[in-house]
Amino acid sequence: MGAFVLEKSTVIGLVMGVISIFVGMILKGAPLTALNNPAAFLIIIGGTFSCLFIGFRMEQLGNFTKLIKKTCQVPQLQEKGQLVQQFIELSQIARREGILALESKAQEIQDPFFRTGLGMVIDGMDPDFVGDVLDAELAIMQERHAEGRAMFTQAGTYAPTLGVLGAVVGLIAALGNL
């Protein structure tokens, strides 16, 4: 896996969000120290993670930090043109030198899904079996991605509600000091 590279849109979105909050507070004459509210932070973050613990199994939650990192990362996808070119080159090698000549080329393939399929073809496995295995792998991958999406959806659903709760607790504390 390569170096961690933040997606430009993620950086721009984060910077714009922080600037918008600060400028909005300045325009309203609110002190920036008003954002320093550990109790509200604990209610929102702790409450959101509590909801995630209630809604998901531990083995699912174990991947959550990796998923956060992946959502901020630039995807390492191969261009379609490069992929097509790679297929053409491999088919030409197989036609000229035989399917076993692809064995050395299989190690150079970056995409694990593609490498797995090619490895099974080189090993002489039945094409229907190869298709079934790759379909099963895709189904497992889609299920895993659906679980990750569900965690973020649930966190995104509860965090704003808990933010309102944090604000209400802050208002109760402020009004209690009058």
Secondary structure as GFF3:
##gff-version 3
##sequence-region A 1 178
A	DSSP	alpha_helix	8	27	.	.	.	ID=ss1
A	DSSP	three_ten_helix	32	35	.	.	.	ID=ss2
A	DSSP	alpha_helix	38	41	.	.	.	ID=ss3
A	DSSP	pi_helix	42	46	.	.	.	ID=ss4
A	DSSP	alpha_helix	47	55	.	.	.	ID=ss5
A	DSSP	alpha_helix	58	61	.	.	.	ID=ss6
A	DSSP	alpha_helix	64	72	.	.	.	ID=ss7
A	DSSP	alpha_helix	80	97	.	.	.	ID=ss8
A	DSSP	three_ten_helix	99	102	.	.	.	ID=ss9
A	DSSP	alpha_helix	103	106	.	.	.	ID=ss10
A	DSSP	alpha_helix	112	122	.	.	.	ID=ss11
A	DSSP	alpha_helix	127	176	.	.	.	ID=ss12
###
